[in-house]
Amino acid sequence: MTNITRLQIFSIVSIINLIVSGCGIIPIQFSIASTGLDIALTAETGKSSSEHIADGVTKKDCQWSRLFATDWKVCLSHEEYVDNLMIMNCHTYSWNFLNIPYCKEK
């Protein structure tokens, strides 16, 4: 079941990225500007525009890096996120540059 869910999420992410990026449909100047705006948005909020869209659609916290960096679901409710952190059973938590939590050593 997990592989089917990941495949479905990957397909949705791919479609959203094609729509947002333009993929030849939108003139290159707009595509470059939107990429720049997306980089600024990610720097400001920690999420890309497609992640914000997925958040709104699913009413959960979505993060594409979870698809490849963890065995967590890409979109999690607050309770699911906290449960996953508790399962990690860390004394001290930290987050890497992809905003993926890990146990920080002393």
ABEGO torsion letter per residue (X at the ends): XAAAAAAAAAAAAAAAAAAAAGGGABBAAAAAAAAAAAAAAAAAAGBBAAAAAAAAAAGBBBBAAAAAABABBABBBAAAAAAAAAAAGBABBBBBAAGBBBBBBX
